[in-house]
Amino acid sequence: MRLRYAVVCSSNQNRSMEAHFLLKREGFDVCSYGTGTHVKLPGPSLREPNVYEFGTPYKQMFDDLRRKDPELYKRNGILPMLKRNLAVKTAPQRWQENGPDGQFDVVFTFEEKVFDVVVEDLHNRVQVLLKPVLVINLEVKDNHEEAAVGARQTLTLCQEREAIDRWEDVIDDVISTFERQHRRKVVYTISFY
């Protein structure tokens, strides 16, 4: 049986999309989402972010920012990031609206507040199948360099998960070993569909 993975950050732009890009390239069945109320991208200042609705195509965001200030958004990596996102899927999707996408075996988040939203959402859904889903949080700073590191570590954990059959019996050991090897604290829980 092939496992299904979800990767989730706040805006479905940087961290989740870097992981989606890498996992997809490696042949994993993966979807990506955000949990925020809007998609936010850096603007000319902290007080002036670029805000879009979920579902706004990455191409539309790319064209909008290229029209506003191509040098700024190229220099800060936003245009290259959006170009990468375009190669992965059409538009950012919201986790809370992913019901039609089906169930996942493992959900990765990259920020504690996103982890909390995902776990709460899963607990609030009607749980009819009682199919377990492993939810893992890797705390990853929201910048391009850390997103790349987080994506590689997500790939490592996916490969570990694929290699075991009765994961419920050994997940504690897998996570402990990963934490020691990568010097990164991991938070995880099991929820159900």
Backbone hydrogen bonds, N-H to C=O, Kabsch-Sander energy under -0.5 kcal/mol:
donor,donor_aa,acceptor,acceptor_aa,energy
5,Y,29,D,-2.7
6,A,106,V,-2.0
7,V,31,C,-2.1
8,V,108,F,-2.8
9,C,33,Y,-2.0
18,E,14,N,-2.4
19,A,15,R,-1.9
20,H,16,S,-2.7
21,F,17,M,-2.7
22,L,18,E,-2.1
23,L,19,A,-3.0
24,K,20,H,-2.6
25,R,21,F,-2.1
26,E,22,L,-1.7
27,G,24,K,-1.7
28,F,23,L,-2.6
29,D,3,L,-0.6
30,V,28,F,-0.9
31,C,5,Y,-1.8
33,Y,7,V,-2.1
34,G,93,Q,-2.0
35,T,9,C,-1.0
36,G,10,S,-2.7
39,V,52,Y,-3.0
40,K,38,H,-0.6
41,L,50,N,-2.8
43,G,45,S,-0.6
48,E,45,S,-1.5
50,N,41,L,-3.2
51,V,49,P,-0.6
52,Y,39,V,-2.8
55,G,92,P,-1.5
56,T,53,E,-1.9
58,Y,90,T,-2.5
61,M,57,P,-1.9
62,F,58,Y,-2.9
63,D,59,K,-2.7
64,D,60,Q,-2.3
65,L,61,M,-2.7
66,R,62,F,-2.4
67,R,63,D,-1.8
68,K,64,D,-1.9
69,D,65,L,-2.5
73,Y,69,D,-2.2
74,K,70,P,-1.4
75,R,71,E,-2.7
76,N,72,L,-2.4
77,G,74,K,-1.0
78,I,73,Y,-0.7
79,L,73,Y,-2.7
81,M,77,G,-1.8
82,L,78,I,-2.6
83,K,79,L,-2.2
84,R,80,P,-2.2
85,N,81,M,-2.5
86,L,82,L,-2.2
87,A,83,K,-1.0
87,A,84,R,-0.8
88,V,84,R,-0.6
88,V,85,N,-1.5
89,K,85,N,-2.4
95,W,34,G,-3.3
97,E,94,R,-1.6
98,N,95,W,-2.0
101,D,98,N,-2.5
102,G,99,G,-1.9
105,D,4,R,-2.4
106,V,4,R,-1.7
107,V,134,L,-2.9
108,F,6,A,-3.1
109,T,136,I,-2.8
110,F,8,V,-1.1
115,F,111,E,-2.4
116,D,112,E,-2.5
117,V,113,K,-1.7
118,V,114,V,-2.6
119,V,115,F,-2.8
120,E,116,D,-2.5
121,D,117,V,-2.6
122,L,118,V,-2.6
123,H,119,V,-2.3
124,N,120,E,-1.8
125,R,121,D,-0.9
125,R,122,L,-0.5
128,V,126,V,-1.1
128,V,193,Y,-1.3
129,L,193,Y,-1.5
133,V,191,S,-2.3
134,L,105,D,-2.4
135,V,133,V,-0.5
135,V,189,T,-2.8
136,I,107,V,-2.9
136,I,134,L,-0.5
137,N,187,V,-3.6
138,L,109,T,-2.6
138,L,136,I,-0.5
139,E,137,N,-0.6
139,E,185,K,-0.6
140,V,110,F,-2.2
140,V,138,L,-0.6
143,N,141,K,-2.0
147,A,143,N,-2.3
148,A,144,H,-1.6
149,V,145,E,-1.8
150,G,146,E,-3.0
151,A,147,A,-2.3
152,R,148,A,-1.9
153,Q,149,V,-2.2
154,T,150,G,-2.2
155,L,151,A,-2.4
156,T,152,R,-2.0
157,L,153,Q,-2.1
158,C,154,T,-2.4
159,Q,155,L,-2.6
160,E,156,T,-2.2
161,R,157,L,-2.6
162,E,158,C,-2.5
163,A,159,Q,-1.2
164,I,161,R,-1.2
167,W,165,D,-1.5
169,D,166,R,-1.5
170,V,166,R,-0.6
170,V,167,W,-0.8
171,I,167,W,-1.9
174,V,170,V,-2.3
175,I,171,I,-2.7
176,S,172,D,-2.4
177,T,173,D,-2.5
178,F,174,V,-2.3
179,E,175,I,-2.8
180,R,176,S,-2.1
181,Q,177,T,-2.6
182,H,178,F,-2.6
183,R,179,E,-1.3
184,R,179,E,-0.8
187,V,137,N,-1.7
189,T,135,V,-2.1
191,S,133,V,-2.7
193,Y,131,K,-2.1
